Amino acid sequence: MTTYPSYAEQSFHYFDRPHDGPAPDSIDSPAAWRGVDLADSDEWRHALTGEQVEELEGALAHAASTGRSTGDLTPADFPLPTLRPVIRAWRDEIANGRGFQVVCGVPVERWSSDETERFFWCLGLHMGRPGAQNPQGDLLGHVTDTGADAADPYVRLYQTSSDIAFHCDAADVVGLLCLSTGASGGASRIASSVAVYNEILRRRPDLAPRLYEPFLLDVRNEDRSGALRYLPIPPCRYARGKLRTFYHSDYFRSVVRHDDVPPLDPRERELLDLYEEIAGSPELRLDMELQPGDIQWLSNHTVVHARTAYRDSTNAEGPRRHLLRLWLSIE
């Protein structure tokens, strides 16, 4: 049976970021994009051709013919002879370029739930190594409103329909495959964390150094033993010309609920507020409405992502927002 990294193992891999010291100046990088410059561009979208869809469906049929369970399939079980270099280019764009890629035209409307899950899992194997997304070990997540209470400090907000503030996930790459949209809302909102850093450095150079010092991250009771309640995580690490950022607005703020954690000091609150103001500004953010059959790949090192609140249909047969999610490590 194939084994994949646990939640803790993948998190340790992700947080093992090289660091030589604070960036000496603003960072000139393809990852330092501004949403206003990309909003009318299609350079970040790849529309699958008819031949590429045929190749994917052939690979899907081959994977099914092996008789293996989805979790035991390998990249060789999902052969993509002409798409392999295309996927390599996506991976390079995510790791070394702008940090995100959208793929359009996956024919989810004609596949069963099992086929869609098998497809996304196998495509993910070609992109990187899947890892668990929670302590329960879920490798392929479902992003949908479960009816959970967004006000509950232990609930992960992707299980609700509420808005989600800017954050990164604890994996090199997060992938989302849209299966269906809700009645309204639910826009994906992303921003370059490199561009945000550059803007903070420009506006408030006195606050930028604090990003290299640890903030306490609330683990939201996800350690089953109860022994671990928070972790010290520095948002920014810099080495060899590359800035890697982990940011999580809600969890940096909610950690003060623990009795032994002091309140954020005024400068820390000012920094977090400024970070989110810049990331959410019309100049820096890029909003996109994912449609059924769209895949969004994001680097959690150079992109922060958020989501606007949404509403599902009140009709039992009406549209409900549903996405599949993968967390991947890239060697």
N, C-alpha and C positions, 0 to 999 in steps of 0.2 A: 504493500500500500504506500502510495506517495505521501510524504509529509511536507508540510509547508511551515514557514515561520509562525510562531505564536504571536499574539498581540504584543507581548513584552519584547520578544526577539526582534520583531520588525521595528518597533519603536526605538530600541537601542541602535539598530542599524541606521535609522533615519537621523537620530540625534547625534551620531558620531560624525560631526561635521568638522573638517579641518579648520584651524584658526591660527593665523600668524599675528593678528593684531587688528585694531580698527583700520578701516579703509582710509588711506591718506587724503582722499579727495572724493568728489562725486564720481560715480562709476559709469563709464561709457561701455555699454553692452547692448546686444540685441534684446536682452531681457528687460531693458529699461524703456519699454514702450509706454505710450500714452493712449488711452482709449479713444480720445478725440481723433487721433491719427489713423486708427484702425476701423472705426465704426462703419465706414462706407467701403471698406476693402473686403475682398474675398480671399486674400492671400492666406488667411488662417483657416479656411474651409477647404476640405477635399470632398468633392462629390464623386461617389463611387460610379464607375462606368458600368455598363451592362455586362461587359466581360469580367470585370472584377466581382460583381455580384454573383455571376455564374461560378467563378472560382471559389467564392466563399460557400456557396450552396453545395458545390461538389465536395469541399473539405468537410462540411457539416455531415453530409451523407457518409463520407469515409469514416469520420469519427464515430458515428452511430453504428457502423458495420463492425467496429472492433469489439462491441459488446461490453466495453469497460464503462464503469460509472464515470460521471463527469469529472470528479475530483482525481481520478486516476489517469486521465488522458494526458498525453504529452504533446509538445509541438509537432512531433513527427506524425501523430494521429490526426493532425489538422493541416495537411500539406497546402502551402501557398506559394507555388513556384514563382509566379510573376509579382505577387503582392509583397513577398519578403523584402525586397529592397525599398519598396514604398513604406512599409512599416518601419524599416530601419531609419528612413528619413524622418518619419514622425517622431521616433524615439530620440533622434539627434536634435530635432527642433525643440523638444521638451526639455532635454538635459542641457543643451548648449545654446539654444536659440531663444526665441521669445518666451518659451516655457508653456505653451499650450497649443493644442491642435483640435479642431472639430472635424469630424468625419460625418458625411450625410449620405443617406440613401440605403441604410440597412433595411431589408424588407421584413421587418418584424411583424407586419400585418398578416403575413401569410405563414408564419411559423407558430408552432405550439409554444407554450411556456417552457417546456423541457428543451425544445430545440433552441429557443432564444437564450436560455441560460447556458446551454452547451456551447453555442456560438461565442458568447461574450467571454466565457471562461477561456476557451481555446485561443481566441484573439488576444486575450490578456497574456497568455503564456508566450506569445510571440513578442509582446511588448516588454515583459519583465517577469519577476517572480512574485506570484500572489502571496499575501500574508493575511493573518487574521485581523479583523476590523474591530474586535471587541474581546473581552476576556472569555466569552463563551466559544470563541474560535470560529465565528462565521467568516467564511472566505469570500462568499458572493452575497453582498448585502442587497436588501430591498429598501428603497427610499420611498416611503409612502406614509400617509397619515394613519397611524394606528389608533387614534383617539386619545393618545397620551396627553397629559396636562403639561403645557409648555411652562407653567409657573413652578413645576416640581423641579427642585435643583438637581435631582438625580436623573432626570430624563434627558436623553440626547435628542436635540431639537429636530433632527431629520425624521424622527418618528411622529412629528406634529406638522401642522400646516402653517406654523408661525414663521415670521421672518427670522433669518439667521445672520448674525453679524459676521464681519470679516474674520477669517480664521484660516489655518492650515491644518491638514490631517497628518497624523504621525506615520507617513509613508512617503517615499520619493515621489510617487505618482498616484493620483486618484483618477479613475475613469468612471464615467457615468454614461449609461445607455438609456435613452428615453424610450419607454414603452407606450406611455399615454400621458396626456396633459390634463390638468384640472379644468374647471369651468372658467377660472380667471386667475391671474397672478402667477407667481412661481418663477419669475425671471431669474436666470443665473447672472450673478454680478461678479466680475473678476477685476483685479487690478494688479499691476506689476509691483511686487514688494521692493524691487530695485528702484523703480521710479519714485515710490513713496519715500524710500530712504533718501534719495537725492533731493527731494523737495523738503524734507525735514532738515537736511543739512543746509539747504539754501536759506530756509526761513528761520530755523532755530538751531544753529550749530552748537549752542550750549546744551541742548537736550539730546542730540544724537549719540553721544558717548554712553548714555544710559541704556541704549539698546544692546550694548555688548555685555551688560551685567545681567545676572539672573533675575527674572520675575518668578514668583511662585505660581505654579500651574495647578489648579484644582483638578484632581483626578475623578471627581464626581462619583466616589464610592465604587469605582470600577476595579479596585483591588479587592478580590473576594475575601482575602484574609482580614481586611479592615485595618491592616497595619500601615498602609501607605495612603495618605490623604492628599498630599501635594508633592510636587517635584520642583526643584529650582532649574529653570530653563532660560538661558540667555536667548533673546529673540534673534540676534544677529551674530553670525560667524563669517569671517572674511579670510580668504587664503588664495594666493596665486591669481589675483584679479577678479575673483568670483565671490559675490555676496550671497550667502544662504540664510534665509529668514524663516523662523517659525513664529507665527503670531496667532494668538487666540484670545480675542477680545473678551468673550463671556467668561472663559476659564481663568484669565488673569485677574478679572474683577471679582468673580464669585468666591475666590479662595479666602477672602476675608471673613467668610462665614464661620471659619474654624476659630475656636477660642484662642489658640496660641499664635494666630497670624495677625500682625498689626495692620491697621488701615493703610491703604496706599497714601504716601505723602503727597502734598500738593503738586510737586513737580512730576511725580509718576502719573498722577491723574491727568495732568496737563499733557504729558507725552502720549498717553493712550488716546485721549480725546483728539489730539492733533493727528495722530496716525490714522484714526478712523475718518476724520474730516477730510484728510487728503485722499485716502483710498477711495472714499465715496464721492469725491468731487466729479462733476461732469467732464472735466478735462482728463482725469486719470482713469476713471472706471470704464469698463466695457460691459454693457448689458447684452444678453442674448436670450432669446426664447427658444429653448430646445424643443424640437418637434419629434414625434415618433420616428424612430430610425436614425436619430442623431446620436453620435458619441462625442463626448467632451473628455479630452485627456488634459490634465493639468499637472504641472510641477508644483509640489508643495514646498520647494526651496525658493522659487522666484515669483510665485503667484499667490495672492491671497484671494479667497473666494467667499461669497456671501449669497444669500437667496432672499428674494422678496416673499412676503406672505402670499398664500394662495387660498383659493376656495374650490373645493370639489363640488360636483353637482349634488343637489339635495335629492335628486331622483336616483333611485337604486340602480337604474340602468344607465344613468348618465356618466359623463367622463370623470375619472379619478386619476390624479397624478400618480405616476408609478415609474420609477427608474431603477435599474440595476447598477450596483456599484462594486468596483474592484479597487483594492489598495495594492500597489505594486512596488517592489524594490528593484532598482536598476543597478547592476554591478558596475 
